[in-house]
Amino acid sequence: LTGSEPTQFRTAIAAVGVAELAASGGSALVGFLQSGTGASAVAVQNKLRQAPVQPNAGEFGAFTNVTITTATLLAAFTAAMADGRPVELSGAYTINGPITPTDVVNGAELHIILKDEVTITVDAGATAFNRVFYAESATVTSHSITGGGTLTIDCANLAASGIWLRHTAASTGGTVILNAPVHVKNVKAPTGITISTGILTLGRFERIIMRSPTVEDVDRTDAVGESSGIYCGGFDGEVEIYSPVVRRVYYGPGTGDADCIKCFGRFSGTTNNRREGSVRIYSPVLEDGQVRLYKDQCGDTVVFAPW
């Protein structure tokens, strides 16, 4: 301080102390007032916590420009998903396990902002596991992936799913919006896990949109189960998939479903095996589904060529 500051400012600094402001709770001691009539004061900490979680900025432990650990990403996503905040990702990450909570967390929503091109690779020495990204809730939820790059997930034949989004609410609601391209590859369900899929949505969502998703090389270890590139199940509303590319979906050493794309609306009656929902797939490229290129059970489906 120089002594030329207003008395109120010098008094405030003296009362609070620089050390307290620099501490982890310092932002809770500073107020913020939005412009405009009727605005209410809030702590700066509350205002800053409305921003995306940024694991690359060191918000969850030590980091370097080269390596951010699986534990760092898990902590970031756990905090963000608890209150619906997005996580901003940038660059390349190597992981050795799931980077979202592995249990059911009611209300948990997965929102990702891609700052640039993002690659997530499962380490070749990792123990096989189920899902890279997972969000399941007994209440209605919505999920999104947006931003300026492509999200590439290389499961390295050690993870059974790249993205798994589900709600089990008894009412229709929630959306899944993948506006940024997602590329999932080398998916393989390990022993004891029967479902292997690149991107899965399950539940009574009212709208699902995917733009330019790509899934390549899906397989299983066990003889019993099912494999799919993209799987949308149990929905009540509309599914729109634009320019999907799905290649090489296999069922491993046994039998069962192995479909490039599978869309099953919610079952709603025994007459003609009635199911809800509508599906629109635009300009798909589907190759080498061991059982089918496309499997569908819903109220209304249109696939727009060319294949």
Solvent accessible surface area in square Angstrom, and as a share of the most:
residue,aa,sasa,rsa
1,L,139,0.69
2,T,116,0.68
3,G,50,0.48
4,S,98,0.63
5,E,38,0.17
6,P,89,0.56
7,T,88,0.51
8,Q,141,0.63
9,F,100,0.42
10,R,83,0.30
11,T,80,0.47
12,A,52,0.40
13,I,37,0.19
14,A,85,0.66
15,A,80,0.62
16,V,44,0.25
17,G,22,0.21
18,V,106,0.61
19,A,83,0.64
20,E,94,0.42
21,L,61,0.31
22,A,85,0.66
23,A,58,0.45
24,S,118,0.76
25,G,34,0.32
26,G,1,0.01
27,S,34,0.22
28,A,47,0.36
29,L,97,0.48
30,V,68,0.39
31,G,57,0.55
32,F,67,0.28
33,L,113,0.56
34,Q,94,0.42
35,S,100,0.64
36,G,60,0.58
37,T,151,0.88
38,G,74,0.71
39,A,39,0.30
40,S,86,0.55
41,A,78,0.61
42,V,61,0.35
43,A,25,0.19
44,V,35,0.20
45,Q,33,0.15
46,N,82,0.42
47,K,68,0.29
48,L,109,0.54
49,R,142,0.52
50,Q,121,0.54
51,A,49,0.38
52,P,45,0.28
53,V,4,0.02
54,Q,66,0.29
55,P,0,0.00
56,N,54,0.28
57,A,61,0.47
58,G,25,0.24
59,E,92,0.41
60,F,61,0.25
61,G,49,0.47
62,A,100,0.78
63,F,83,0.35
64,T,81,0.47
65,N,155,0.79
66,V,132,0.76
67,T,77,0.45
68,I,14,0.07
69,T,69,0.40
70,T,20,0.12
71,A,72,0.56
72,T,9,0.05
73,L,0,0.00
74,L,66,0.33
75,A,40,0.31
76,A,0,0.00
77,F,1,0.00
78,T,62,0.36
79,A,33,0.25
80,A,0,0.00
81,M,6,0.02
82,A,77,0.59
83,D,92,0.48
84,G,29,0.28
85,R,46,0.17
86,P,31,0.19
87,V,1,0.00
88,E,34,0.15
89,L,1,0.00
90,S,23,0.15
91,G,31,0.29
92,A,77,0.60
93,Y,7,0.03
94,T,77,0.45
95,I,2,0.01
96,N,95,0.49
97,G,9,0.08
98,P,35,0.22
99,I,0,0.00
100,T,1,0.00
101,P,20,0.13
102,T,94,0.55
103,D,92,0.48
104,V,79,0.46
105,V,55,0.31
106,N,97,0.50
107,G,35,0.34
108,A,3,0.02
109,E,39,0.17
110,L,2,0.01
111,H,35,0.15
112,I,1,0.01
113,I,55,0.28
114,L,2,0.01
115,K,132,0.56
116,D,59,0.31
117,E,109,0.49
118,V,1,0.01
119,T,54,0.31
120,I,1,0.00
121,T,43,0.25
122,V,2,0.01
123,D,60,0.31
124,A,96,0.75
125,G,71,0.68
126,A,13,0.10
127,T,117,0.68
128,A,40,0.31
129,F,24,0.10
130,N,45,0.23
131,R,46,0.17
132,V,0,0.00
133,F,0,0.00
134,Y,14,0.05
135,A,2,0.02
136,E,20,0.09
137,S,1,0.00
138,A,52,0.40
139,T,66,0.39
140,V,60,0.34
141,T,2,0.01
142,S,31,0.20
143,H,2,0.01
144,S,24,0.15
145,I,2,0.01
146,T,47,0.27
147,G,46,0.44
148,G,71,0.68
149,G,6,0.05
150,T,37,0.21
151,L,0,0.00
152,T,23,0.13
153,I,0,0.00
154,D,25,0.13
155,C,0,0.00
156,A,31,0.24
157,N,81,0.42
158,L,37,0.18
159,A,0,0.00
160,A,0,0.00
161,S,1,0.01
162,G,0,0.00
163,I,0,0.00
164,W,17,0.06
165,L,1,0.01
166,R,75,0.27
167,H,1,0.00
168,T,69,0.40
169,A,14,0.11
170,A,93,0.72
171,S,62,0.40
172,T,63,0.37
173,G,8,0.08
174,G,9,0.08
175,T,37,0.22
176,V,0,0.00
177,I,38,0.19
178,L,2,0.01
179,N,67,0.34
180,A,3,0.02
181,P,47,0.30
182,V,2,0.01
183,H,41,0.18
184,V,0,0.00
185,K,60,0.26
186,N,41,0.21
187,V,0,0.00
188,K,65,0.28
189,A,0,0.00
190,P,22,0.14
191,T,106,0.62
192,G,62,0.59
193,I,39,0.20
194,T,66,0.38
195,I,52,0.26
196,S,0,0.00
197,T,0,0.00
198,G,0,0.00
199,I,0,0.00
200,L,1,0.00
201,T,0,0.00
202,L,41,0.20
203,G,10,0.10
204,R,57,0.21
205,F,0,0.00
206,E,88,0.39
207,R,99,0.36
208,I,2,0.01
209,I,15,0.08
210,M,1,0.00
211,R,98,0.36
212,S,50,0.32
213,P,2,0.01
214,T,26,0.15
215,V,0,0.00
216,E,27,0.12
217,D,47,0.24
218,V,0,0.00
219,D,39,0.20
220,R,2,0.01
221,T,54,0.31
222,D,35,0.18
223,A,50,0.39
224,V,115,0.66
225,G,19,0.19
226,E,46,0.21
227,S,0,0.00
228,S,2,0.01
229,G,0,0.00
230,I,0,0.00
231,Y,30,0.11
232,C,0,0.00
233,G,2,0.02
234,G,21,0.21
235,F,1,0.00
236,D,25,0.13
237,G,17,0.16
238,E,84,0.38
239,V,1,0.00
240,E,20,0.09
241,I,0,0.00
242,Y,60,0.23
243,S,51,0.33
244,P,0,0.00
245,V,32,0.19
246,V,0,0.00
247,R,70,0.26
248,R,82,0.30
249,V,0,0.00
250,Y,71,0.27
251,Y,45,0.17
252,G,26,0.25
253,P,98,0.62
254,G,17,0.17
255,T,100,0.58
256,G,35,0.33
257,D,35,0.18
258,A,0,0.00
259,D,0,0.00
260,C,0,0.00
261,I,0,0.00
262,K,5,0.02
263,C,0,0.00
264,F,33,0.14
265,G,0,0.00
266,R,71,0.26
267,F,93,0.39
268,S,45,0.29
269,G,23,0.22
270,T,120,0.70
271,T,102,0.59
272,N,144,0.74
273,N,75,0.39
274,R,133,0.48
275,R,51,0.18
276,E,41,0.18
277,G,15,0.15
278,S,23,0.15
279,V,0,0.00
280,R,65,0.24
281,I,1,0.01
282,Y,67,0.25
283,S,50,0.33
284,P,0,0.00
285,V,49,0.28
286,L,12,0.06
287,E,78,0.35
288,D,77,0.40
289,G,14,0.14
290,Q,82,0.37
291,V,59,0.34
292,R,80,0.29
293,L,70,0.35
294,Y,41,0.15
295,K,43,0.18
296,D,47,0.24
297,Q,58,0.26
298,C,23,0.14
299,G,52,0.50
300,D,62,0.32
301,T,45,0.26
302,V,54,0.31
303,V,43,0.25
304,F,82,0.34
305,A,71,0.55
306,P,97,0.61
307,W,145,0.51
